[in-house]
Amino acid sequence: MDVSPEVIAEDIASFATGFFEGFRQNHLGESGVTQIRGFMTLIRGAIRDGFQQARDFLEGITTLDEWISENIDRAYELRQDHLDGFEKEQLSALEDNDTGSPESVDENMEEMS
């Protein structure tokens, strides 16, 4: 079983982004950009909290050595890359499908920066 930061980050991001369609179905009255932004805010916060809870748990049962701590931090950073990629793909799909105007996508991308 591979527990490298790269695999952990990909697994977490894939699991979390797998709920996007359900989130969209629960937010049908919102624009596509608003759905994406809301979903990304939700999962980023949940993942951040989950990482902190995992770190707190591990620190409660043992002293984290530098290697473990660095790998937790690395997985968290890599997870951000995966989520950023997912978000860009979804926003691009809106443009490609012409369900969101390019102007609104650009404006919202600037707001997220």
RONU-452134 format. One record per residue: residue in one letter; z negated, x negated, y of N, C-alpha, C, CB in turn. Coordinates in Angstrom, 1 decimal, padded with zeros to 4 digits, always signed. Glycine has a CB too. Layout:
REM RONU-452134
REC   residuo     n.zz     n.xx     n.yy    ca.zz    ca.xx    ca.yy     c.zz     c.xx     c.yy    cb.zz    cb.xx    cb.yy
REC         A        Z        X        Y        Z        X        Y        Z        X        Y        Z        X        Y
...
//
This chain:
REM RONU-452134
REC   residuo     n.zz     n.xx     n.yy    ca.zz    ca.xx    ca.yy     c.zz     c.xx     c.yy    cb.zz    cb.xx    cb.yy
REC         M   +000.0   -000.8   -001.2   +000.0   +000.0   +000.0   +000.0   -000.9   +001.2   -001.2   +001.0   +000.0
REC         D   +001.0   -000.7   +002.1   +001.1   -001.5   +003.3   +000.3   -000.9   +004.4   +002.6   -001.6   +003.7
REC         V   -000.7   -001.7   +004.9   -001.5   -001.2   +006.0   -001.3   -002.1   +007.2   -003.0   -001.2   +005.5
REC         S   -000.1   -002.6   +007.4   +000.2   -003.4   +008.5   +000.2   -002.5   +009.8   +001.5   -004.1   +008.4
REC         P   -000.1   -003.1   +011.0   +000.0   -002.3   +012.2   +001.3   -001.5   +012.4   -000.3   -003.2   +013.4
REC         E   +002.4   -002.2   +012.0   +003.7   -001.6   +012.1   +003.8   -000.3   +011.3   +004.8   -002.6   +011.7
REC         V   +003.4   -000.3   +010.1   +003.5   +000.8   +009.2   +002.5   +001.9   +009.6   +003.2   +000.4   +007.7
REC         I   +001.3   +001.5   +010.0   +000.3   +002.5   +010.5   +000.8   +003.2   +011.7   -001.0   +001.8   +010.8
REC         A   +001.4   +002.5   +012.7   +001.9   +003.1   +013.9   +003.0   +004.0   +013.6   +002.4   +002.0   +014.9
REC         E   +003.9   +003.6   +012.7   +005.1   +004.5   +012.4   +004.6   +005.8   +011.7   +006.1   +003.8   +011.5
REC         D   +003.7   +005.6   +010.8   +003.1   +006.8   +010.0   +002.4   +007.8   +011.0   +002.2   +006.3   +008.9
REC         I   +001.6   +007.3   +011.9   +000.9   +008.1   +012.8   +001.9   +008.9   +013.7   -000.1   +007.3   +013.7
REC         A   +002.8   +008.1   +014.3   +003.8   +008.7   +015.2   +004.7   +009.7   +014.5   +004.7   +007.6   +015.8
REC         S   +005.1   +009.4   +013.3   +005.9   +010.4   +012.5   +005.2   +011.6   +012.2   +006.4   +009.7   +011.2
REC         F   +003.9   +011.5   +011.8   +003.1   +012.6   +011.4   +003.0   +013.5   +012.7   +001.7   +012.2   +010.9
REC         A   +002.6   +012.9   +013.8   +002.3   +013.7   +015.0   +003.6   +014.4   +015.5   +001.8   +012.8   +016.1
REC         T   +004.7   +013.6   +015.6   +005.9   +014.2   +016.1   +006.5   +015.3   +015.2   +007.0   +013.1   +016.3
REC         G   +006.1   +015.3   +013.9   +006.5   +016.3   +013.0   +006.0   +017.7   +013.4   +006.0   +016.0   +011.6
REC         F   +005.1   +017.8   +014.3   +004.6   +019.1   +014.8   +005.4   +019.7   +016.0   +003.2   +019.0   +015.1
REC         F   +006.4   +019.0   +016.4   +007.1   +019.4   +017.7   +007.7   +020.7   +017.6   +008.1   +018.3   +018.0
REC         E   +008.4   +021.0   +016.5   +009.1   +022.3   +016.4   +008.1   +023.4   +016.4   +009.9   +022.4   +015.0
REC         G   +006.9   +023.3   +015.8   +005.9   +024.3   +015.8   +005.4   +024.5   +017.3   +004.8   +024.0   +014.9
REC         F   +005.2   +023.4   +018.0   +004.8   +023.4   +019.3   +005.8   +024.2   +020.2   +004.5   +022.0   +019.9
REC         R   +007.1   +023.9   +020.0   +008.1   +024.5   +020.7   +008.1   +026.0   +020.5   +009.5   +024.0   +020.4
REC         Q   +007.9   +026.4   +019.2   +007.9   +027.9   +018.9   +006.8   +028.6   +019.6   +007.8   +028.0   +017.4
REC         N   +005.7   +027.9   +019.8   +004.5   +028.5   +020.5   +004.7   +028.4   +022.0   +003.3   +027.8   +020.1
REC         H   +005.7   +027.8   +022.5   +005.9   +027.7   +024.0   +007.4   +028.1   +024.4   +005.6   +026.2   +024.4
REC         L   +007.9   +029.1   +023.8   +009.3   +029.5   +024.0   +009.6   +029.9   +025.4   +009.6   +030.7   +023.1
REC         G   +008.6   +030.3   +026.2   +008.9   +030.7   +027.6   +009.0   +029.6   +028.5   +007.8   +031.6   +028.0
REC         E   +008.8   +028.4   +028.0   +008.8   +027.2   +028.9   +010.1   +026.5   +028.7   +007.6   +026.2   +028.5
REC         S   +010.5   +025.7   +029.8   +011.7   +024.9   +029.7   +011.6   +023.8   +028.6   +012.1   +024.3   +031.1
REC         G   +012.7   +023.3   +028.2   +012.7   +022.3   +027.2   +011.9   +021.0   +027.7   +014.1   +021.9   +026.8
REC         V   +012.1   +020.7   +028.9   +011.5   +019.5   +029.5   +009.9   +019.7   +029.5   +012.0   +019.2   +030.9
REC         T   +009.5   +020.9   +029.9   +008.1   +021.3   +030.0   +007.5   +021.3   +028.6   +007.9   +022.7   +030.6
REC         Q   +008.3   +021.7   +027.6   +007.8   +021.7   +026.2   +007.6   +020.3   +025.7   +008.8   +022.4   +025.3
REC         I   +008.6   +019.4   +026.0   +008.5   +018.0   +025.6   +007.3   +017.3   +026.3   +009.8   +017.2   +025.9
REC         R   +007.2   +017.5   +027.6   +006.0   +016.9   +028.3   +004.7   +017.4   +027.8   +006.2   +017.2   +029.8
REC         G   +004.6   +018.7   +027.6   +003.3   +019.2   +027.1   +003.0   +018.7   +025.7   +003.4   +020.7   +027.1
REC         F   +004.0   +018.6   +024.9   +003.7   +018.1   +023.5   +003.3   +016.7   +023.5   +005.0   +018.3   +022.6
REC         M   +004.0   +015.9   +024.3   +003.7   +014.5   +024.3   +002.3   +014.2   +024.9   +004.8   +013.7   +025.2
REC         T   +001.9   +015.0   +025.9   +000.6   +014.9   +026.5   -000.5   +015.2   +025.4   +000.4   +015.8   +027.7
REC         L   -000.2   +016.3   +024.7   -001.1   +016.7   +023.6   -001.3   +015.6   +022.5   -000.6   +018.0   +023.0
REC         I   -000.2   +015.2   +022.0   -000.3   +014.2   +020.9   -000.8   +012.9   +021.3   +001.0   +014.1   +020.1
REC         R   -000.4   +012.4   +022.5   -000.9   +011.1   +023.0   -002.4   +011.2   +023.1   -000.2   +010.7   +024.3
REC         G   -002.9   +012.3   +023.7   -004.4   +012.4   +023.8   -005.1   +012.5   +022.5   -004.7   +013.6   +024.6
REC         A   -004.5   +013.2   +021.6   -005.1   +013.4   +020.2   -005.1   +012.0   +019.5   -004.3   +014.4   +019.4
REC         I   -004.0   +011.3   +019.6   -003.9   +010.0   +018.9   -004.9   +009.0   +019.5   -002.5   +009.4   +018.9
REC         R   -005.0   +009.0   +020.9   -005.9   +008.1   +021.5   -007.4   +008.4   +021.1   -005.8   +008.3   +023.1
REC         D   -007.7   +009.7   +021.0   -009.0   +010.1   +020.6   -009.3   +009.7   +019.1   -009.3   +011.6   +020.8
REC         G   -008.3   +009.9   +018.3   -008.4   +009.5   +016.9   -008.6   +008.0   +016.7   -007.1   +009.9   +016.1
REC         F   -007.8   +007.2   +017.4   -008.0   +005.7   +017.3   -009.5   +005.4   +017.8   -007.0   +005.0   +018.2
REC         Q   -009.9   +006.0   +018.8   -011.3   +005.7   +019.3   -012.3   +006.1   +018.3   -011.6   +006.3   +020.6
REC         Q   -012.2   +007.3   +017.7   -013.1   +007.7   +016.7   -013.1   +006.8   +015.4   -012.8   +009.2   +016.2
REC         A   -011.9   +006.4   +015.0   -011.8   +005.5   +013.9   -012.5   +004.1   +014.2   -010.3   +005.2   +013.5
REC         R   -012.2   +003.6   +015.4   -012.9   +002.4   +015.8   -014.4   +002.5   +015.8   -012.4   +001.9   +017.2
REC         D   -014.9   +003.6   +016.4   -016.3   +003.9   +016.5   -016.9   +004.0   +015.0   -016.6   +005.2   +017.2
REC         F   -016.2   +004.7   +014.2   -016.7   +004.8   +012.8   -016.8   +003.4   +012.1   -015.7   +005.7   +012.0
REC         L   -015.7   +002.6   +012.2   -015.7   +001.3   +011.6   -016.8   +000.4   +012.2   -014.4   +000.6   +011.7
REC         E   -017.0   +000.5   +013.5   -018.1   -000.3   +014.1   -019.5   +000.2   +013.7   -018.0   -000.2   +015.6
REC         G   -019.6   +001.5   +013.3   -020.8   +002.0   +012.8   -021.2   +001.5   +011.4   -020.8   +003.5   +012.8
REC         I   -020.2   +001.2   +010.6   -020.5   +000.7   +009.2   -020.4   -000.8   +009.0   -019.6   +001.4   +008.3
REC         T   -019.8   -001.5   +010.0   -019.6   -002.9   +009.8   -019.3   -003.5   +011.2   -018.5   -003.2   +008.8
REC         T   -019.4   -004.8   +011.3   -019.0   -005.5   +012.4   -017.5   -005.8   +012.3   -019.8   -006.9   +012.6
REC         L   -016.7   -005.3   +013.3   -015.3   -005.6   +013.2   -015.0   -007.0   +013.5   -014.6   -004.6   +014.2
REC         D   -014.3   -007.7   +012.6   -013.9   -009.0   +012.9   -012.7   -009.0   +013.8   -013.6   -009.8   +011.6
REC         E   -012.3   -010.1   +014.4   -011.3   -010.2   +015.3   -009.9   -009.7   +014.7   -011.1   -011.7   +015.8
REC         W   -009.7   -010.1   +013.5   -008.4   -009.7   +012.8   -008.3   -008.2   +012.8   -008.3   -010.3   +011.4
REC         I   -009.3   -007.5   +012.4   -009.3   -006.0   +012.3   -009.1   -005.4   +013.6   -010.6   -005.5   +011.6
REC         S   -009.9   -005.9   +014.6   -009.8   -005.3   +015.9   -008.4   -005.5   +016.5   -010.9   -006.0   +016.8
REC         E   -007.9   -006.7   +016.3   -006.5   -006.9   +016.9   -005.5   -006.1   +016.2   -006.1   -008.4   +016.7
REC         N   -005.6   -005.8   +014.9   -004.7   -005.0   +014.2   -004.8   -003.5   +014.6   -004.9   -005.1   +012.7
REC         I   -006.0   -003.1   +014.9   -006.2   -001.7   +015.5   -005.4   -001.6   +016.8   -007.7   -001.3   +015.6
REC         D   -005.7   -002.6   +017.7   -005.0   -002.6   +019.0   -003.5   -002.7   +018.9   -005.6   -003.8   +019.8
REC         R   -003.0   -003.5   +017.9   -001.6   -003.6   +017.8   -001.0   -002.3   +017.3   -001.3   -004.8   +016.8
REC         A   -001.6   -001.7   +016.3   -001.1   -000.4   +015.8   -001.0   +000.6   +016.9   -002.0   +000.1   +014.6
REC         Y   -002.1   +000.6   +017.8   -002.1   +001.6   +018.9   -000.9   +001.3   +019.9   -003.4   +001.5   +019.6
REC         E   -000.7   +000.1   +020.2   +000.4   -000.3   +021.1   +001.8   +000.1   +020.4   +000.4   -001.8   +021.4
REC         L   +002.0   -000.2   +019.2   +003.2   +000.1   +018.5   +003.5   +001.6   +018.4   +003.3   -000.5   +017.1
REC         R   +002.4   +002.3   +018.2   +002.5   +003.8   +018.2   +003.1   +004.3   +019.5   +001.1   +004.4   +017.9
REC         Q   +002.7   +003.7   +020.6   +003.3   +004.1   +021.9   +004.8   +003.9   +021.9   +002.6   +003.3   +023.0
REC         D   +005.3   +002.8   +021.4   +006.7   +002.6   +021.3   +007.4   +003.7   +020.6   +007.0   +001.2   +020.7
REC         H   +006.8   +004.1   +019.4   +007.4   +005.1   +018.6   +007.5   +006.5   +019.4   +006.7   +005.3   +017.3
REC         L   +006.4   +006.8   +020.1   +006.3   +008.0   +020.8   +007.2   +008.0   +022.0   +004.9   +008.3   +021.3
REC         D   +007.3   +006.9   +022.7   +008.3   +006.8   +023.8   +009.7   +007.0   +023.3   +008.2   +005.4   +024.5
REC         G   +010.1   +006.4   +022.2   +011.4   +006.6   +021.6   +011.6   +008.1   +021.2   +011.6   +005.8   +020.3
REC         F   +010.7   +008.7   +020.6   +010.8   +010.1   +020.3   +011.0   +011.0   +021.6   +009.6   +010.7   +019.5
REC         E   +010.2   +010.7   +022.6   +010.4   +011.5   +023.8   +011.7   +011.3   +024.5   +009.3   +011.0   +024.8
REC         K   +012.2   +010.1   +024.5   +013.5   +009.8   +025.1   +014.6   +010.5   +024.2   +013.8   +008.3   +025.1
REC         E   +014.5   +010.5   +022.9   +015.5   +011.2   +022.1   +015.5   +012.7   +022.4   +015.2   +011.0   +020.6
REC         Q   +014.3   +013.3   +022.5   +014.2   +014.7   +022.8   +014.8   +015.1   +024.2   +012.8   +015.2   +022.7
REC         L   +014.5   +014.2   +025.2   +015.1   +014.5   +026.5   +016.6   +014.3   +026.5   +014.4   +013.6   +027.5
REC         S   +017.1   +013.3   +025.8   +018.5   +013.1   +025.7   +019.2   +014.2   +025.0   +018.8   +011.8   +024.9
REC         A   +018.5   +014.8   +024.0   +019.1   +015.9   +023.3   +019.2   +017.1   +024.2   +018.3   +016.3   +022.0
REC         L   +018.3   +017.3   +025.1   +018.4   +018.4   +026.1   +019.6   +018.2   +027.0   +017.1   +018.4   +027.0
REC         E   +019.8   +017.0   +027.4   +021.0   +016.7   +028.2   +022.3   +017.0   +027.4   +021.0   +015.3   +028.8
REC         D   +022.3   +016.5   +026.2   +023.5   +016.6   +025.4   +023.8   +018.1   +025.1   +023.3   +015.9   +024.0
REC         N   +022.8   +018.9   +024.9   +023.0   +020.3   +024.6   +023.1   +021.1   +025.8   +021.8   +020.8   +023.8
REC         D   +022.9   +020.5   +027.0   +023.1   +021.2   +028.3   +022.1   +022.3   +028.4   +024.5   +021.7   +028.5
REC         T   +020.9   +022.2   +027.8   +019.9   +023.3   +027.9   +018.9   +022.9   +029.0   +019.1   +023.4   +026.6
REC         G   +019.0   +021.7   +029.5   +018.2   +021.3   +030.6   +019.1   +020.5   +031.5   +017.0   +020.4   +030.2
REC         S   +019.1   +020.7   +032.8   +020.0   +020.0   +033.7   +019.6   +018.6   +033.8   +020.0   +020.6   +035.1
REC         P   +020.6   +017.7   +033.9   +020.3   +016.2   +034.0   +019.4   +016.0   +035.2   +021.6   +015.4   +034.2
REC         E   +019.5   +016.7   +036.3   +018.6   +016.5   +037.4   +017.2   +016.8   +037.1   +019.0   +017.4   +038.6
REC         S   +016.9   +017.9   +036.3   +015.5   +018.2   +036.0   +015.0   +017.2   +035.0   +015.4   +019.6   +035.4
REC         V   +015.8   +016.7   +034.1   +015.3   +015.7   +033.2   +015.0   +014.4   +033.9   +016.4   +015.4   +032.1
REC         D   +015.9   +014.0   +034.8   +015.6   +012.8   +035.6   +014.3   +012.9   +036.5   +016.8   +012.4   +036.5
REC         E   +014.2   +014.1   +037.1   +013.0   +014.3   +037.9   +011.7   +014.2   +037.1   +013.1   +015.6   +038.6
REC         N   +011.8   +014.8   +035.9   +010.6   +014.8   +035.0   +010.3   +013.5   +034.4   +010.7   +015.8   +033.9
REC         M   +011.3   +012.7   +034.2   +011.1   +011.3   +033.7   +010.4   +010.5   +034.7   +012.5   +010.7   +033.3
REC         E   +010.8   +010.7   +036.0   +010.2   +010.0   +037.1   +008.7   +010.4   +037.2   +010.9   +010.2   +038.4
REC         E   +008.4   +011.6   +037.1   +007.0   +012.1   +037.1   +006.2   +011.5   +036.0   +007.0   +013.6   +037.1
REC         M   +006.8   +011.3   +034.8   +006.0   +010.8   +033.7   +005.7   +009.3   +033.8   +006.8   +011.0   +032.4
REC         S   +006.5   +008.6   +034.7   +006.3   +007.1   +034.8   +005.0   +006.8   +035.5   +007.4   +006.5   +035.5
//
